[in-house]
Amino acid sequence: MSYQLWYWPTIPGRGEFVRLFMEAAELEYEDMAREESADALVEDLHAREGVRPFAPPYLVDDDVVIGQTALILTYLSDKEGLGTGDLATDLGLVQLQLDIADFVEEVHSVHHPIASSKYYSEQMEAAFERAEDFRANRLPKYLIHFDNAVATNGGPFLLGDQWSHVDTSLFQVMEGLDYAFPNLMRRMQGTWPHLEGLQTAVPDIDGVAAYLASERRMEFNQDGIFRHYEELDEQ
Ligand SMILES: N[C@@H](CCC(=O)N[C@@H](CS)C(=O)NCC(=O)O)C(=O)O
């Protein structure tokens, strides 16, 4: 049976981190809400009992149901034998995946600093202030942290020549930031050379190359996590 991924059908969002890894590993999966609908997702989630996922993305593998992007990636990597088998190293990968999750939340908070349930237009003033701090402090702090991690084994991937779920996720982060903050990312080019090397190397993974060329790959858009608002980018 193939894996079932449940995620909102019209945004890349956090679901894309799972898709990229499954595509890189050439795993079979059904993208359930894209095949069915967002309503089907809500219905499926609410019909689940016991310890159910709080929010999408979640993965169904027969009787195993897992929420939280970082946990889904850890599960898939372990189940498919794509970890290193060394506990300290594999925990390091999970730690970075959780750092990525924290960062993704901060990226979202740039355009939604007050409430996710309110429109961007209702919180623009706070977003403007939040974006200033994000560009000056948070984005550089996280990217330097990730760059140092990738430098550890000399690149192009975090583990050296072997890619892992952290690489596909960092690729998506870099692509998203280029979309959301093009001026800032252009000016800062060269500040995180290992991350830039990784961003160039990930599309050469066979499964990723096929995916990026397919219709399955979704463009970033103004409803997702990485959004481009000119006024939030560096002027
Ligand atoms: N920490 C979770 C966050 C999940 C999450 O926030 N999902 C969003 C979509 S990207 C959602 O639908 N949230 C609904 C909610 O928070 O009520 C993860 O990394 O997977």
The ligand as an ORCA input file, in Angstrom:
! r2SCAN-3c Opt
* xyz 0 1
  N       4.058     22.060     13.856
  C       3.205     21.577     12.803
  C       2.348     22.737     12.335
  C       1.174     22.285     11.511
  C       0.402     23.477     10.992
  O       0.472     24.601     11.528
  N      -0.347     23.237      9.913
  C      -1.085     24.315      9.291
  C      -0.971     24.236      7.788
  S       0.701     24.490      7.279
  C      -2.539     24.212      9.668
  O      -3.363     23.763      8.898
  N      -2.856     24.670     10.881
  C      -4.204     24.685     11.371
  C      -4.231     25.263     12.773
  O      -3.176     25.613     13.317
  O      -5.323     25.377     13.302
  C       4.074     20.985     11.688
  O       5.246     21.346     11.582
  O       3.579     20.141     10.931
*
